[in-house]
Structure formats: structure tokens, C-alpha cells
Amino acid sequence: MDLMHNKKIQDYINEVCSQVRFKKVHQEIKLELETHFQEIVEEYLEQGFSEEEAIDKAISQMGDANLIGKQLNKVHKPKPEWSILLLSLLFINIGLLAMYFIQKQELLTNGMRLFEKSLLFSFISLISIVSLYFFDYSKLEKYSRHIYLGTLLILLFTVLWGIKVNGSRCWLSLGPFTVNIVAISPLLFVIALAGIFNQWNWNSPQKLLQGLLLLAVPLIIILAAPSISTGIIFTVACIALTIVSGAKLKQIFLIASSFIALLMLPIVTQTYRLKRLISFFNPEGDPLGSGYLNIQLSKILSESGLFGQGLTFNPQTLPELHTDFIFAFITYTFGWIASVLLISFVIIFLVRIAYIAKQVKTSYARLLISGFVSILAVQFLWNICMNLGLVPISQVGLPFISYGGSQLVINAATIGIISSIYRQRNISQNSTLF
């Protein structure tokens, strides 16, 4: 029996929906109420009532439409995921505090105004989070291929003609700003690939080959920069996307093994990279060369103490203190208690984001969340473990905390999109089609 065109039921449903301010869930509510009406009316019909009587009794059984609408309005009222937002703000403020003390102690020889620049980018980041919270993230899906191609072309242009820093062409000058295109590209590719791989058929040999090429081409360009650390981050995100998009174990293994082979190629073919890897396991073998940073980090952490050493950091101890080794600076200045608290907050932050993936009702949202959380997890864990001497040293900053305007803004945009997803978490796949 079709109740979709029954005037009494549709009037009832419209009255319910009129009380719900969040209009995007109206279709969801309509479908749910129609299902309930279908079940109730069928029960009354089985008891011998006429169709008209069954409909009247069903409406009476459902209760007052205004009251139900008000109750549904409370349930579907968009709410931010406050723990993620507050932790993001906490990390940003920790970064600002660290930049202030680094600048105050004049720990950088170039006299960079770290705090003022960080303050500016923090303000831009907050605007980004708030703006994207109210943005409908699902609109990004139809532009997925455009985002992929645009990011790929900008990345290729950067690697070929961008600004070269420390042997890598990762930077591109955009007016008054210099942006690390290579570092932010994994997040942009996640946005693109989440839409492309939504409803992707990995069982088709043709689709498997296409998917492998879509994933491999950006990795090859990233490694050509070269930036192995960004390549690893991108690889983890790609594996997460293939798993969530429904790839089987053998297909995941094929993609993962191909990417690992690509990542190992520049390490085994370039002796200085291989030397760095060997020195990680035995830093004392080259204490004044490739093992120097590991030895210095070990010394700093051993001297930190529970409550830190305050503003006594020696500017000659470590380079890139405001980026790669910000965690070591925080540990030395504020102590191990502060660092353990920071690690705890990071774990809570990542778990809360991952939990959203279980709450959302669309596969596209799950793909986005999975890609985002995999990138943030690798960045957080790698930087912390790198500072603790547990993984090789590489140019991986601590998200939201390390200095870096473009990286901070793109991470903040990620939080904005995640917040937008949480805001619309009760909207199903079917509702987005109307």
C-alpha cells in the first residue's frame, strides 16, 4: 500500500517537519515516519479496519504532530563536536605559547617574528573552522575529479618550478605567502579520492588498475620533490581509503606492496638517505654527522625532568626547533608531565575523530573521516616518536603546534570539514539524493 500520496498522512508529516529547523533532515524524517505509518496501518488492516479507519487510527496512535516535531527538533538540532574543537584550540594555543617563548629567548638566529606570524595564521585558521562548520561538505563530492586534477597539476608545477629548500622543491610562492604544496597535498588528495572511490568497484580489473594509477601518480610526484615523509603519510591515507571503500585483502596488499616498493626506491638508491637510516639505529657511529640530532635529542629529553627546565634552552642545541623538534622544546621547557598530558590529549583527539566515522550514515563521510584521521595520526605519532628517538628523523611537524602557516590553515580546514560531517551525521545516503 502506497501512503506517500495520502493527504492526511502527508499533512501530518509536513506538520512534524515544520517544527524541525534543520531542513536537511526533513527527508530523513519523512521516510522514517512513512515507514512507521506503513507498519501501523497494515496492522489495523489485518484487524479488519477499512483503509480510511486504519489511517485515522495510525495518526491518533502516532500522537500530536507538533509535540513530535519539537522532540525531533531537539534530536536533530545541529551540534558541534565540542571535544574535537576544544582540543584543536588547545593545540593551537600550545603552539602559540611555544612560539612566544622561542621568540622571547631568541632561539632562532634569523630573528623571525614567529609569534606574530603564528597569531595571524591562528586567526585565519579559526575563521576556516567556523566557515567550514556551516558548509555542506557533501557538495565537495561532485567536484572530486576537479580537485584531484587541480591538486595534481599544482603539485607537478611545484615539483618542477617551485622554491627549493633543503634540496626539495616543496614550496610555491603565492603573493605574500609561501605555501608548502607538497606537505598539504595529501589532505587535498583525500578530499578528492574520497569522492572518486565512493561506490568504487575494486573487484573489476579495470577499476583496480585505474584506482592504482590514481593513487600512484601523486605518490611518484611527491617522491620526485623529493619528500619521503610526505610520501609515507600519503601512502597510509591511501591504504585507509582503499580499506574503507571496500577493497579486499589481496587488492589492499597489491596497492600497499606497490607503494612500499616506490618508497624504498629513493632510500636504497641514494646513499645519504641509507646512511641516515643506519645512523638511526646506531647514532654513536657518526656522533658529529648523521647521528648528531639523535644524540642531542636524547640528551635534551634526559635533562628535562618532570617539571621542565624553564626558559633555559640552549639555542645551539637543535636546528628547526620551531618545526620538527617542537615536542622536544615543550618537554625540556615544561617537563615530562606536560608532554604526557599532550600525548594523552592527542590520543583522545584522534579517537574522537575516528569515532565520528561510526556515527555517520554516508559512505562518502566515512571515507573523508578515515583519510583525515589517518593523516593526522601519522603526523602526530611520527613527530612525537621522532623526538623520542623511536623513529627516524624527518621533516614532519606536530599538527597545529609546529610553526607553519599553510599547514596550520589546511589542518584547521580539515577540522572544519570534520565538524560539518558531524553536524550532518544523521543524514543518510538516500537523503542526500533528494
Buried (B, 14 or more C-beta within 10 A) or exposed (E): EEBEEBEBBBEBBEBBBEBBEBEBBBBBBBBBBBEEBBEBBBBBBEEEBEEEBBBBBBBEEBEEBEEBBEBBBEEBEBEBBEBBBEBBBBBBEBBBBBBBBBBEBEBBEEEBEBBEBBBEBBEEBBEBBBEBBEBEBBEBBEEBEEBBEEBBEBBBEBBEEBBEEEEBBBBBEEEEEBBBBBBBBBBBBBBBBBBBBBEBEBEEEEBBEEBBEBBBBBBEBBBBBBBBBBBBBBBBBBBBBBBBBBBEEEBBEBBBEBBEEBBEEBBEEEEEBEBBEBBBEEBEEBEEEBBBBBBBBBEBBEEBEEEBBEEEBEEEBBBBBBBBBBBBBBBBBBBBBBBEEBBEBBEEBBEBBBBBBEBBBBBBBBBBBBBBBBBBBBBBBBBBBBBBBEBBBBBBBBBBBBBBBBBBBBBBBBBBBBBBBBBBBBBBBEBBEE
